[in-house]
Amino acid sequence: MGIEQTTELENKNNDIIPINIYDEVMPYYLVEKSKLYIYDSKIIKQGFVNVITNYIDKKASEDSTVYIRTEDVPIYKFELIYRANWDSFGDIGDIKRVQILWEKPYEFLLNHRSLKKAYHIRNYEILQFIKFYNTIIDLLPTSSKQLLIENNVISISTPFLNKPLFNYISFSSEISPNLINEMGLGLIEESICSNEYQEKYKILEQEYYKLFINNCKNITNFRWNTSLPLYQYPGASTCFSQLRTLGITCNQSLISDKLLGMAQICQDIENLELWYYDRDAPGLIKFIDNQKNLQSLHLHNSIKGERKSIQLSETIEKKAVTLKRFSLENVLLSLKFLPSLINLEQLKLRFENYCYLSEKDWKKKLDICLNFEEDDGDDHERETICDEVLNYLLNYSPRNFDEFAFNENWRFSVNNLKNFFEGWRSRKPIKFITRFDRCYHFTKEHVEIVQKYYDEGVIDKNTSFLYGVNDY
């Protein structure tokens, strides 16, 4: 049985061809010609244009919200959103991919290098990084570009693109000091050790922070590693008002006045980490004092402090109710506020080559004050001091305190160690972490006591490392 042919198959004639058969054979015998288009692209091959336009037309017939060409406007205009040729991208990406890239641009660059296992970067990759940096330059205001050109930070021949389709910086959730460091290395021709490089970098750094601060909204995490007056830049109040985590990795004494200004903007910091802290700085004291919900405070110094920070100690005491995590590393403080940290969950004290402790009586409360003088005492003196630390933890630590770690420099008497664990029976099991592989003064008797209270559940079974008991 055959089907009678007709020269006008596109005209439905149910007397000749049943409608269901017509619908099935139609796509094979009648291919709709693409509508008029104007082609001008260095990216999309001409043969693909038909495919793209026909696909859009088909979608438009299924969804009325999709724009379709008309006889009056028979043109589809395509705009390039993003183009790259790195391994993780095709020739054209969509807006979502662009947002992901620019949300954390330095992390993107770092991950790309990691994927390449790039201790060395190939030439074409360097060019891609430079293009990325140039995109940031292209987003700068005209006055900023002119400033960079006038100071020979960038050459006048730098290939500025047309105005980008999107304000990419507005997608970013971070302002990375690492990114501006990379830009300096990529764009400035002079040696990094030269004065010329440093002068040009200062200008580039300034314009970088101005651009990001004015366009990033409500960032929550920031690492401060510059002496620039960030709080004075346009958009600073919007950019930093929701800041929750702040790390300051430059000398706070050098930016004391900047911290005073920032204290008026940032008042809800929950996690504050200070590196290279060596003395009281009025701006820093005011900044900490202004925080309403400071939960975590970390103070670090690479060398021993030369003076005790009395003002900082008093300011920290004011935050005792909210503080849950507190750590010190080579920073001299008067620690009389320790008993007031009633909600403390984590306490870390680290002092290289300085472990002399002296005991004082503060209103009948035991307070272990860390003076960190050179340790020329004998073993018995050390043992007495460390025993007092255990007594302090047992009698004055918050009920939610459940972890204590120490290294081979600590010395405990056998009897006091036993008394400590006996007194801890009614509390949550403690993680008693020994941070050493061998220790001549942690004797067999010490190990037997630890084993006993580990077996009885006084010491937390999940303790990660327990010398002589579960060395893993």
C-alpha positions in Angstrom: 0.0 0.0 0.0 1.5 3.3 -1.1 0.9 7.0 -0.4 -0.2 9.1 -3.3 2.4 11.8 -3.9 1.6 15.5 -4.3 3.7 18.4 -5.4 2.4 20.5 -2.5 3.1 18.3 0.5 3.1 21.3 2.8 -0.6 21.8 2.2 -2.4 19.4 4.5 -4.8 17.2 2.6 -6.3 14.6 4.9 -7.9 12.9 1.9 -4.5 12.1 0.5 -2.3 11.8 3.7 -3.7 11.1 7.2 -2.8 14.0 9.5 -0.8 11.8 11.9 1.4 10.5 9.1 1.8 14.0 7.7 3.1 15.3 11.1 5.7 12.5 11.2 7.1 12.8 7.8 7.0 16.6 7.7 10.4 17.2 9.4 12.1 14.9 7.0 10.8 16.2 3.7 10.2 19.9 4.5 13.0 21.8 6.3 12.0 25.3 7.1 14.4 27.9 5.7 16.0 30.1 8.2 14.8 33.7 8.3 16.9 36.6 7.3 19.9 37.3 9.4 22.9 39.6 9.3 26.1 37.8 10.2 29.1 39.6 11.6 31.2 37.6 14.1 34.8 36.5 14.5 33.8 33.9 17.0 30.7 32.0 15.7 31.2 30.3 12.4 28.6 31.1 9.8 27.3 27.5 9.5 26.3 27.6 13.2 24.3 30.8 12.9 21.4 29.0 11.2 21.4 26.4 14.0 21.3 29.1 16.7 18.6 31.2 15.1 16.4 28.3 14.3 16.8 27.0 17.8 15.6 30.3 19.2 12.7 30.4 16.8 11.6 27.0 17.9 11.9 27.9 21.6 9.9 31.1 20.9 7.1 29.1 19.5 7.0 27.1 22.7 7.4 30.0 25.1 5.8 33.4 24.5 8.3 35.1 26.7 11.2 34.3 24.3 11.9 37.2 21.9 11.3 36.3 18.3 12.1 38.1 15.1 9.4 39.8 13.2 9.1 41.1 9.7 9.7 44.6 11.0 12.8 43.6 13.0 14.2 40.4 11.3 17.4 40.5 13.2 18.7 38.8 16.4 21.5 40.7 18.0 23.9 38.5 20.0 26.2 40.1 22.6 29.4 38.4 23.8 29.1 37.7 27.5 32.4 36.0 28.1 35.1 34.3 26.2 38.1 32.2 27.4 40.1 29.3 26.2 41.3 27.9 29.6 40.6 24.3 30.2 37.6 25.0 32.4 35.7 27.1 29.9 34.5 26.8 26.3 34.6 29.7 23.8 31.4 31.3 25.2 30.2 31.2 28.8 26.9 32.3 30.2 26.2 34.9 32.8 26.1 32.4 35.6 29.6 31.3 34.8 30.8 34.9 34.7 29.3 35.5 38.1 31.0 32.4 39.6 34.4 33.6 38.1 34.1 37.1 39.5 32.6 36.1 42.9 36.0 35.2 44.1 38.4 36.1 41.3 41.7 35.4 43.1 40.4 32.0 44.2 39.5 31.3 40.5 43.1 32.2 39.4 44.6 30.1 42.3 42.5 27.1 41.4 43.4 27.4 37.7 47.1 27.3 38.7 46.4 24.3 40.9 44.8 22.4 38.1 47.9 23.0 36.0 50.1 22.0 38.9 51.7 25.2 38.0 54.9 25.9 39.7 55.5 27.4 36.3 52.9 29.0 34.1 53.0 28.6 30.4 53.2 31.7 28.2 49.7 31.5 26.9 48.4 31.3 30.5 50.4 34.4 31.5 48.7 36.2 28.6 45.3 35.0 29.9 46.1 36.4 33.4 47.2 39.7 31.9 43.9 39.9 29.9 42.1 39.3 33.2 44.0 42.1 34.9 43.4 44.3 31.9 39.6 43.7 32.3 39.8 45.0 35.9 41.8 48.0 34.6 39.1 48.6 31.9 36.5 48.8 34.6 38.3 51.6 36.3 36.9 55.2 36.0 38.5 57.2 33.2 40.3 59.4 35.8 41.9 56.3 37.4 43.1 55.0 34.1 44.6 58.3 33.2 46.4 58.4 36.6 47.9 55.0 35.9 49.0 56.1 32.4 50.5 59.3 33.6 52.6 57.5 36.2 53.6 54.8 33.7 52.0 52.1 35.7 50.4 50.9 32.5 51.3 51.9 29.0 49.0 54.0 26.8 49.1 51.2 24.3 47.4 48.8 26.8 44.5 47.3 24.8 41.5 48.7 26.6 38.3 46.9 25.5 35.0 48.4 24.8 33.0 49.1 28.0 32.3 45.6 29.4 28.8 44.2 29.1 28.6 43.8 32.9 30.1 45.5 36.0 32.0 42.4 36.9 33.3 43.8 40.2 29.7 44.0 41.5 29.6 40.2 41.4 32.5 39.9 43.8 32.1 38.9 47.4 35.7 39.5 48.4 38.4 42.2 48.1 41.6 40.2 47.9 45.0 41.7 48.7 46.5 38.7 47.0 44.8 39.7 43.7 46.3 43.2 43.7 49.7 41.6 44.5 49.3 39.4 41.4 48.2 42.3 39.3 51.3 44.3 40.3 53.6 41.5 39.3 51.7 41.0 36.0 51.4 44.6 34.9 54.4 46.6 36.4 57.5 46.0 34.4 60.1 47.1 36.9 61.7 44.7 39.4 59.7 44.1 42.5 62.7 45.1 44.6 63.1 48.5 43.0 61.8 51.8 44.3 60.1 52.4 40.9 58.1 49.2 41.4 57.0 50.2 44.9 55.9 53.7 43.8 53.9 52.3 40.9 52.4 49.6 43.0 51.1 52.1 45.6 49.1 53.9 42.8 47.8 50.7 41.4 46.8 49.4 44.8 45.0 52.6 45.6 42.9 52.5 42.5 42.2 48.8 42.9 40.8 49.3 46.4 38.8 52.3 45.3 37.2 50.3 42.5 36.3 47.2 44.6 35.1 49.1 47.6 32.8 51.3 45.5 31.3 48.3 43.7 31.3 45.4 46.3 28.2 45.4 48.5 28.1 44.0 52.0 31.1 41.8 52.0 31.4 39.6 55.1 35.0 38.6 55.1 38.1 40.8 54.6 41.8 40.6 55.1 43.4 44.0 55.7 46.9 44.2 54.4 47.4 47.8 53.4 48.1 51.2 55.0 45.6 52.9 52.7 42.7 54.9 54.4 40.0 52.4 53.2 37.2 53.9 55.3 37.5 57.2 53.3 36.9 55.7 49.9 33.5 56.1 48.2 31.2 53.2 49.1 33.1 52.1 52.2 30.1 52.3 54.5 28.0 50.0 52.2 30.9 47.7 51.5 32.1 47.1 55.1 28.9 47.6 57.1 28.1 43.8 57.2 31.7 42.7 57.8 31.7 39.7 60.2 35.3 38.3 59.8 38.3 40.5 59.7 42.0 39.6 59.6 44.6 42.4 59.9 48.0 41.3 58.6 49.7 44.7 58.6 51.2 46.4 61.7 48.3 47.9 63.6 50.4 50.8 64.9 50.8 52.0 61.3 47.1 52.1 60.6 45.8 53.2 64.0 44.1 56.3 62.6 42.5 54.2 59.8 41.1 51.7 62.4 39.5 54.7 64.2 37.7 55.6 61.0 36.7 52.0 60.3 35.4 51.6 63.9 32.5 53.9 62.9 31.5 51.5 60.0 32.2 48.0 61.3 30.6 47.2 64.6 29.4 43.7 64.2 32.7 41.8 63.8 32.4 38.3 65.2 35.9 36.9 64.3 38.9 39.2 64.6 42.5 38.0 63.9 45.5 40.3 64.4 48.9 39.5 63.2 52.2 41.3 64.1 50.6 42.8 67.2 53.3 44.3 69.4 51.8 47.2 71.4 48.6 49.1 72.3 47.3 51.2 69.4 44.5 53.7 70.2 42.7 53.0 66.9 42.7 49.2 67.5 41.6 49.6 71.1 38.6 51.7 69.9 37.9 49.3 67.1 37.6 46.3 69.4 35.7 48.3 72.0 33.1 49.2 69.3 32.3 45.6 68.5 28.9 44.4 69.7 29.2 40.6 69.3 32.9 39.7 69.2 33.0 35.9 69.6 36.5 35.0 68.4 39.8 36.9 69.0 43.2 35.8 67.9 46.4 37.8 68.6 49.7 36.7 67.0 53.2 38.0 67.0 56.2 36.4 65.3 58.6 37.5 68.1 58.2 38.0 71.8 56.5 41.2 72.9 58.6 43.8 74.7 55.8 45.5 76.7 52.5 44.4 78.2 49.3 45.6 76.5 47.3 46.9 79.5 44.7 48.8 77.5 44.0 45.8 75.3 43.7 43.5 78.3 41.0 45.9 79.8 39.2 46.1 76.4 39.1 42.3 76.0 37.6 42.0 79.5 34.7 44.1 78.4 34.0 41.5 75.7 34.2 38.6 78.1 30.5 37.7 77.9 30.5 37.2 74.1 34.0 35.7 73.6 33.9 32.0 72.8 37.4 31.5 71.3 40.6 33.2 72.4 44.2 32.6 71.4 47.5 34.3 72.1 50.8 33.8 70.4 53.9 35.7 71.7 51.7 38.7 72.9 52.1 40.1 76.4 48.8 40.7 78.2 47.6 41.0 81.7 45.4 37.9 81.9 43.4 38.9 84.9 40.3 38.8 82.6 40.5 35.0 82.1 38.1 34.0 84.9 35.5 36.4 83.4 35.4 34.5 80.1 32.3 32.6 81.2 31.3 31.4 77.7 34.8 30.4 76.5 34.9 27.2 74.4 38.5 27.4 73.1 41.6 28.8 74.7 45.0 28.6 73.0 48.2 30.0 74.5 51.5 29.7 72.6 54.7 31.3 73.6 58.0 30.2 72.1 60.8 29.8 74.7 58.8 31.7 77.3 56.8 29.7 79.8 57.4 31.2 83.2 54.1 31.6 85.1 53.5 33.5 88.3 50.4 33.1 90.5 48.5 36.0 92.0 45.4 36.3 94.1 42.6 38.5 92.5 39.6 38.7 94.8 40.0 35.1 95.9 40.0 33.9 92.3 43.0 32.0 91.1 44.6 33.8 88.1 47.5 32.5 86.2 49.3 35.5 84.8 51.7 34.8 82.0 54.8 37.0 82.2 56.9 35.0 79.7 60.3 35.8 81.1 63.2 33.7 80.1 62.8 30.2 81.6 65.8 29.6 83.8 63.8 27.9 86.6 64.3 24.3 87.6 62.0 21.4 86.8 60.3 21.5 90.2 59.3 25.1 89.6 57.9 24.3 86.2 56.0 21.4 87.6 54.4 23.5 90.3 53.4 26.1 87.8 51.9 23.6 85.4 50.0 21.9 88.2 48.4 25.3 89.0 47.2 25.6 85.4 45.4 22.2 85.8 43.9 23.5 89.1 42.7 26.6 87.4 41.1 24.7 84.6 39.4 22.4 87.0 38.0 25.1 89.3 37.4 28.1 87.0 37.0 27.0 83.4 33.4 27.2 82.0 31.3 24.1 82.0 31.5 23.8 78.3 35.3 23.8 78.3 36.3 20.4 77.0 39.7 20.4 75.3 43.2 20.9 76.6 46.4 20.5 74.5 50.0 20.9 75.7 53.5 20.1 74.4 56.6 18.5 75.8 57.6 21.6 77.7 54.8 21.1 80.3 55.4 19.2 83.5 52.8 17.8 85.8 53.2 16.0 89.1 51.7 12.5 89.2 49.5 13.3 92.2 48.1 16.5 90.8 47.4 14.9 87.4 45.4 12.2 89.2 43.5 14.8 91.3 42.7 16.7 88.1 41.0 13.8 86.5 39.2 12.8 89.7 37.8 16.3 89.9 36.7 16.2 86.2 34.5 13.1 86.6 31.3 15.1 86.9 32.0 17.1 83.8 31.9 16.5 80.1 34.8 14.2 79.0 37.9 16.2 78.2 40.1 15.9 75.1 43.5 15.7 76.8 45.8 16.2 73.8 49.5 15.5 74.1 51.4 17.3 71.3 54.6 15.3 71.4 56.1 12.0 70.2 58.3 11.5 73.3 58.7 13.3 76.6 61.2 12.1 79.3 59.3 13.8 82.1 55.9 12.3 81.1 56.7 9.0 82.9 55.2 5.6 83.0 53.2 6.6 86.0 51.8 9.5 84.1 50.8 7.2 81.2 49.2 4.7 83.6 47.0 7.5 85.1 46.0 8.8 81.7 45.2 5.2 80.6 43.0 4.7 83.7 40.9 7.8 83.1 40.7 7.2 79.4 39.3 3.7 80.0 36.8 5.1 82.6 35.5 7.8 80.1 36.9 10.8 82.0 39.1 11.5 79.0 37.2 11.8 75.7 37.5 8.7 73.5 37.8 11.0 70.5 41.0 12.6 71.7 43.2 12.8 68.6 46.5 12.0 70.2 47.2 10.7 73.7 50.8 9.8 74.4 51.2 6.2 75.5 47.5 5.4 75.0 46.3 6.0 71.5 49.3 7.5 69.5 47.5 8.3 66.2 
